[in-house]
Amino acid sequence: MVWTLAVTQPLRELKTARRLDEHHFSVFLPKIIRRLCVRGRLVDRPFPAYPRYLWLEAQQRYHELKSIYGIADFIKTGDIVDRSVMALMAASDPQGVLPVPEPEARFEAGDYVLIRGNGVLAGQFALYDRPLGDGKSMVMIDWLGRYCPVAIPDDDLLERPKVAPKPASRKRRRRRRRHTGRTNAGPTARAN
């Protein structure tokens, strides 16, 4: 097998791979799974591991490949490309998804964090939920009595400043005030 590294149009990798498959070309498009926050829910979606690039077996049919919409150019063919494709295929699962290590969290779930930055949420406190990857984390913000999930860049999260507890103050006793100097204006005082 002789593999060719091809360049696609921007954001057209998946569609171009489908078109090439329809034209009976062997295509390898390595993908990674990214965790996104969509409408407050975490969703795992596949994305190309190498944007705008895919590997295919050209089979000396370059004139036909140029006519397929989505192919922009070809970069290289040869032994180096073959070895890189074989290494990527060995590392990926049968669907072509490459393993990605879980992102490390700076905070524990349930920690209070302070949101900084120039956005609308700057200065708000939130509960840390989990890392999302790509430099973002999920935090829960109290809005109108409900905790709403929001994706925030990791650089904008700070540990909540520790506030020293106030020393317990002694309970002050209130003195009972006696009203002196008042005359009794009760019913007997009116009878006179």
C-alpha positions in Angstrom: 0.0 0.0 0.0 1.2 3.4 -0.9 -0.4 6.2 1.2 -0.6 9.8 0.2 -1.1 12.7 2.6 -3.7 15.0 1.3 -4.8 18.5 2.3 -8.6 19.3 2.5 -10.5 22.4 2.6 -11.1 23.9 6.0 -13.5 21.9 8.2 -14.2 19.5 5.3 -12.3 16.5 6.5 -15.2 14.2 7.4 -17.3 15.1 4.3 -14.2 14.7 2.0 -13.5 11.3 3.6 -17.1 10.2 2.9 -16.8 11.3 -0.7 -13.5 9.5 -1.2 -15.0 6.4 0.3 -17.9 6.6 -2.2 -15.3 6.7 -5.0 -13.7 3.5 -3.6 -10.5 5.1 -2.2 -9.0 3.7 1.1 -9.1 6.6 3.5 -7.6 7.0 7.0 -8.8 10.0 9.0 -7.6 9.8 12.7 -10.0 11.3 15.1 -9.9 12.4 18.8 -12.9 12.6 21.1 -13.5 16.0 22.7 -15.9 16.7 25.6 -18.0 19.7 24.9 -20.7 21.5 26.9 -23.7 21.8 24.6 -26.8 23.4 26.2 -25.6 22.6 29.7 -24.9 19.0 28.9 -21.6 17.2 28.4 -21.3 15.6 25.0 -18.4 13.6 23.5 -17.9 14.4 19.8 -15.3 13.2 17.4 -13.0 15.8 15.8 -10.1 15.3 13.3 -6.8 14.7 15.1 -5.0 16.6 12.4 -7.3 19.4 11.0 -7.2 19.7 7.2 -5.2 16.5 6.7 -6.2 12.9 5.7 -4.3 9.9 4.4 -5.5 8.0 1.3 -4.4 5.4 -1.2 -4.2 7.4 -4.4 -3.7 4.3 -6.7 -2.2 6.6 -9.4 -5.7 8.1 -9.9 -4.6 11.7 -9.1 -6.7 13.2 -12.0 -9.9 11.7 -10.4 -8.8 12.9 -6.9 -8.5 16.5 -8.1 -12.1 16.4 -9.3 -13.4 15.4 -5.9 -14.8 18.4 -4.0 -12.9 19.0 -0.8 -9.4 18.0 -1.8 -7.1 21.0 -1.9 -3.7 19.6 -2.5 -1.4 16.6 -2.0 1.7 16.9 0.2 3.7 13.7 0.2 3.8 10.1 -0.9 6.3 7.5 0.1 7.9 5.4 2.8 7.7 8.1 5.6 4.0 8.6 5.0 3.4 4.8 5.0 5.2 4.4 8.3 3.4 7.3 9.9 0.0 5.9 8.8 0.8 2.4 10.1 1.9 3.8 13.5 -1.3 5.9 13.7 -3.5 2.9 12.7 -1.8 0.8 15.3 -2.4 3.4 18.0 -6.1 4.0 17.1 -9.2 1.8 17.7 -11.2 0.3 14.7 -13.1 3.5 14.2 -9.9 5.5 13.9 -10.1 7.2 17.3 -6.8 8.0 18.9 -6.5 7.7 22.7 -6.2 11.0 24.5 -5.2 11.2 28.1 -7.7 12.7 30.6 -6.8 16.3 31.4 -5.5 16.9 34.9 -7.6 19.0 37.2 -6.2 21.8 39.3 -9.1 21.6 41.7 -11.2 18.9 43.2 -14.9 18.5 42.4 -16.9 20.7 44.8 -14.2 23.2 45.5 -15.2 26.9 45.4 -13.4 28.9 42.8 -13.3 32.5 41.8 -13.8 33.5 38.2 -11.5 36.2 37.0 -11.1 37.9 33.7 -12.9 40.5 31.7 -16.1 38.6 31.0 -19.6 38.9 32.4 -18.9 36.3 35.1 -15.7 38.0 36.4 -15.7 38.2 40.2 -18.3 35.4 40.7 -17.8 32.4 42.9 -18.6 29.0 41.5 -18.4 25.3 42.4 -15.8 23.4 40.4 -17.2 20.4 38.6 -14.7 18.7 36.2 -12.1 19.4 33.5 -13.3 19.4 29.9 -10.0 19.4 28.1 -8.7 22.0 25.6 -7.9 24.3 28.5 -11.5 24.5 29.8 -13.3 23.4 32.9 -17.0 23.0 33.9 -18.1 25.0 36.9 -21.5 25.4 38.4 -22.7 29.0 39.0 -25.6 29.9 41.2 -28.1 31.8 39.0 -31.5 32.6 40.4 -31.4 29.8 43.0 -30.2 27.1 40.5 -26.8 25.8 39.8 -26.1 26.1 36.0 -23.1 24.5 34.3 -20.8 26.9 32.5 -17.5 26.1 30.6 -14.8 28.5 31.7 -11.1 28.7 30.5 -8.8 27.2 33.2 -6.7 30.4 33.2 -9.7 32.4 34.5 -10.2 30.2 37.6 -8.6 31.0 40.9 -8.8 29.2 44.2 -11.3 30.9 46.5 -9.4 33.1 48.9 -9.4 31.7 52.4 -11.2 33.9 54.9 -10.1 33.6 58.5 -13.0 32.8 60.8 -14.0 35.7 63.1 -13.2 35.1 66.7 -16.3 34.2 68.7 -17.4 37.4 70.4 -19.0 37.4 73.8 -22.7 37.8 73.9 -23.5 41.2 75.2 -26.2 41.4 77.8 -28.7 44.1 77.3 -29.5 46.1 80.4 -33.1 46.4 81.2 -34.0 50.1 81.2 -36.2 51.3 83.9 -38.5 54.1 83.1 -38.2 56.6 85.8 -39.9 60.0 86.0 -43.1 58.9 84.4 -46.3 59.6 86.0 -48.9 57.0 86.3 -51.6 58.1 83.9 -53.8 55.1 84.6 -57.6 55.1 85.3 -57.2 56.3 88.9 -55.3 59.3 87.9 -58.1 60.4 85.6 -60.8 60.2 88.2 -59.4 63.2 90.2 
